[in-house]
Amino acid sequence: MKENPVTITWFEKANEIDENLWRDCFPAPLEGSWWYKTLDGSQLHDQFKFAYALISIDKFPVGIAPVFSMKVPIDLVMPPAISFVLKTLSKFKASLAYQHTLFIGSPCAEEGTVGLVPGVHLSQIAHELFAAVEAKAAALNAPMIVWKDMNEYDAETLDGLTEEFSMFRMVSFPGTLVQLSSDRIEDYYKSLKGSKRHNLKKKLKRSQQLIGLDTEVIQNPGPEVLKEILGLFYQTYDRAKTKFEKLTPEFFQLIASWDTSWFVLLRSSETKDLVAFMLLFRFKDRVINKFLGIDYHQSDSFHLYFRLWESALNWVLKSGASEFQSGQTGYRAKLDVGHSLVPLTNYCKHKNPVINKVFATIAKDISWSSLDSDLETFLKAQATKTSTEKQVELAVPVRN
């Protein structure tokens, strides 16, 4: 029997894998070893269990597949009617309130990525990787496997493997992206639809009349500033409709130490209190807005999100980036400032064939509208637009 040239070796920590391979497999603007080393050290073990699959062909390392397992709240992925029934039944059987799942990807990366060296394609290693992931899931007693938030490039490969792998597709929360045509703020405003441009400028003007804010963009903030940042993050986390990861003080301490990380800070000119922050990852052509926090004790009339967006955007324009990416959820405000939506797809399999079939049937009815009320409102408005107008608000970032 001919030996299979593709082999998978598991590691528990990102730093156990050669840094040069990380660099080749996860080039910017993908979150690379620095991101996964941060997650490993962030004391998130009560939420996630991380592992890393080293992929080799003929014993030569060619790829890395980060994975993580967690108990997913059922109402995060199921339509309201289904999740209501399951949560009600969970009073009698607690496990029905969540689904223990092994994900291929990262809990809070911009998209799921199996990192491969140039010249190697996902189709070449997908069978062996999926078999290894199934074995890992069995060892962890995780009946569900999900390729999380796959972009359109990897989706082309996975679409061809759904039947063979007994997987089903499920729409995921879309990413968000603003494409910048120049480094001029005037050109950004021109790119907005007239009503959005008018509303944004009106909110900014009103905010400026009501509160003075000082902006600072810094790296590696000290302990006292990180404490302020964490407080605002928790305020925003507690108000979020969709919760996935709850970050720790250790996360912010570690992420702040990387050269990639920048913090946009807004302080009250009068009290000097921190009222908003945004964590940015800066690359050559793209800046990623990873997390933000807002002081919700302040008046809604201050429109702090839009002041934060304006400050961050001005810095991004000066950096020379052509893309400003803002991730999933919080869609209403992001759409108001001109983000386009980037489709992402989950590929799922439950080890129980009957449950897998039931979930596959349910997944057919899951859409952006059922996942998020802001997206539902957006799509209803889209229905009245021309095809050209619709295309403007759907985007796919350039694959580097």
C-alpha positions, 0 to 999 in steps of 0.5 A: 500500500502506498503511503499517504504523502499528507500527514497531520501533527497536532500541537497545543501551542502556537509557539511550538510551530516554526515561526518561519512557517507561520510567516509563510502560511499567514502573511499579512493581513491575516492574523498570524502567530502573534495573534494565536500566541496572544490567544494562547496566553490570554487565560481563555481556557474557560471559554475555548480549548485551542490546538494547531494542526501542522500539515506536511506533504512528504514530511515537508511542512506546508500548512497550519490549521488553527482549531478551537473547541467551545460550547456554543450557545444554541441561540447564537446559531439557530433561528429564534423559534428553534432556539426557544424550543431547545432552550425550553427543553434544556430545563430538563436536559442542560446540554440542549442549551449548547452544542459542543463544537470543534471549529477550524479557524479562530474565535475572533479572526476576521475569517477562518483560514487554513494557512498554506505555503504558496503553491499548495491549495486547500483541495490537496490536503482537505481530506487528510485534515478533515479526517484528523479534525474528526479524530480530534473532535471525537477525543474532545467529545465534540459532536459538531465540526465547523469550518468557521467563516470561510471566504469565497475562495476556500468556499469553492473547494468546500462546496465540492466536498460537502457531500463526500464529507457529509457536511452542510452549508450554513450562512454566517455573519458577514464581515464588513469592509470600507474600500478607500479610493484615496487618502482624502477624507473628502473622497470617503464622503463622496463615496457615501450615499447622499442620505448616509453622508448627510446623516453622518455629518449631522451626527458629527456636528451635533456631537461636536456642539455637545462634547469636546473630545481629545483623540490620541492614537498610541501603541503599548498603553500602560497598565492604567490605560489598559484598565480603562480600555478593559472597562469600556470593552466590558460595557460594550460586551454586556450590551451586545446582542451577539456574544462569542468571546469575552476577553480578559485583562491578559488578552489586552496586555499581550495584544498591546505588546505587538507592533501590529496593534494600535489604540485609538483613544477618545477622552473628554476634553473636560474630565479627561475620562476615556469615553471610547476606544478602538483597537486597530491592527495595521498592515500595509494595505489594510487596517482591521478594526478588531474591538472597540469600547464605548462609555454608555453612561454618556448621553446617546446624543454625543454619538460617540461611535461616530466620533470614534469612527471619524478619528480612526478613519482619519488615522487609517487614511494617513496610514495609506491603507486602501481597506478598512475592515471592521468584522462581524456584528454591530451592523447598523452603525457600520452600514451607516458609515459606508461598510460593505458586507463580505459574505462568509460561510460555515461548513458543518457536520454533526457526528450523529447522521440523524441530527446532522440531517435535521441541522442541515434542514434547519440551516437552509432557512438561516439567512442574514435576516434571521441572524441579525435584525439590523441585517434584516432591516438592511435587506428589506431596504435593499429589495427596493434598490437597483442591481447596481446599488446593491452591488455597491454594498456587497464587497469581497476584499482583495486576496493577498 
